[in-house]
Amino acid sequence: MADQDGMLSSGSRVKGTTIIKPILVGNTSRYFGKKREEDGHTHSWTVYVKPFHNEDMSVWVKKVQFKLHDSYPNPQRVITEPPFQVTESGWGEFEINVKIFFHDSSEKPVVTFHLLKLFHSDATGIVFKKHVVSEQYDEIIFNDPTVTMHQLLTGRGKISSSARQDAAHDYGELEEQTLERITAAQRKIEQEIADLRSRIQHSNTTLIPQLKAAVAQLPKTTAAPVLPVQAPVTPTTPAASQSSAGSAAPSA
C-alpha cells in the first residue's frame, strides 16, 4: 500500500525489535579568501546527512528536508536522492533544521538540528582557514518497526558511488585518536595540578617563614606623643567689668 507521496504504508509491526541506524549530520565550508563583491558572501558550504557506515541509506530514507535561514531564496530544500546535501554560500553561521522522512509513512519523520560552521575558533577568537569540517554523530532508533520498514532496514542495499565518496574518514581510527588526545590532555592537567600543589607547599614551608622573619627585622617606629587638649578660656570683656563697677555705687 502506498500513500499520496508514493511512500509505502504498513500497519503491522515487528514487536520486541529495535534497529539502530547511525548517521552523520554536518557541514563543510570553504573560505573564498575575501568577501565576494556582488553579495558580500565569504564562504561556500555544504550541509549533509550521510550514513556512518558505508551503505546506501536511500534504501530506507525517502527524502531529507533542510530548513535554511529565511534570508535564502526557497529556504526549505527537499532532497529526494543521495547524496542528501545542500550546497550554498554565505557569510554567517546559523542553525539548520534537518527532517528525515522514511519510505514507510507509518514511521514518523525524525528531526534533528545542525549549527552551520564556517569558521575555526579558539580562545583568542575567530580564525580564518580555507577548509572547515563540522559534523556530529547521531543515531536513528527504530523501536518495533513496521514489517515493511524492518525489511528495508535489514536488507542489503546497493552501495552507491556517493556513499563510497563520502566514506573518506576512518571514524574508528578517528575515535582512537580522539581518546588518545583526551588521555594526553588529562595527564597534562594532572601534572599541572601536581606542580601547582608543589609550589604552594614550597611557599608555605619556605617563602612565608622568610617573609615573617624579614618583617620581624624591620625597625620599630615610635609613635609621636599626644598632647592633652585644654578647654578654651573665655576672656572677660572691659564693657562687662565697667558695668559691674557702676552698679555697685556707695549708698548715701
C-alpha positions, 0 to 999 in steps of 0.5 A: 500500500502506498500513500499520496507521496508514493511512500509505502504504508504498513500497519503491522509491526515487528514487536520486541525489535529495535534497529539502530541506524547511525548517521552523520549530520554536518557541514563543510565550508570553504573560505573564498579568501575575501568577501565576494563583491556582488553579495558580500558572501565569504564562504561556500558550504555544504550541509549533509546527512550521510550514513556512518557506515558505508551503505546506501541509506536511500534504501530506507530514507525517502527524502531529507528536508533542510530548513535554511535561514529565511534570508535564502531564496526557497529556504526549505530544500527537499532532497529526494536522492543521495547524496542528501546535501545542500550546497550554498554560500554565505557569510554567517553561521546559523542553525539548520533544521534537518527532517528525515522522512522514511519510505514507510509513512507509518514511521514518523519523520525524525528531526534533528538540528545542525549549527552551520560552521564556517569558521575555526575558533579558539580562545583568542577568537575567530580564525580564518582557514580555507577548509572547515569540517563540522559534523556530529554523530547521531543515531536513528532508533527504530523501536518495533518497526513496521514489517515493511520498514524492518525489511528495508532496514535489514536488507542489503542495499546497493552501495552507491558511488556517493556513499563510497565518496563520502566514506573518506574518514576512518571514524574508528581510527578517528575515535582512537585518536580522539581518546588518545588526545583526551588521555594526553590532555588529562595527564597534562592537567594532572601534572599541572595540578601536581606542580601547582600543589608543589609550589604552594607547599614550597611557599608555605614551608619556605617563602612565608617563614622568610617573609615573617622573619624579614618583617620581624627585622624591620625597625620599630617606629615610635609613635609621636606623643599626644598632647592633652587638649585644654578647654578654651578660656573665655576672656572677660570683656572691659564693657562687662567689668565697667558695668559691674563697677557702676552698679555697685555705687556707695549708698548715701 
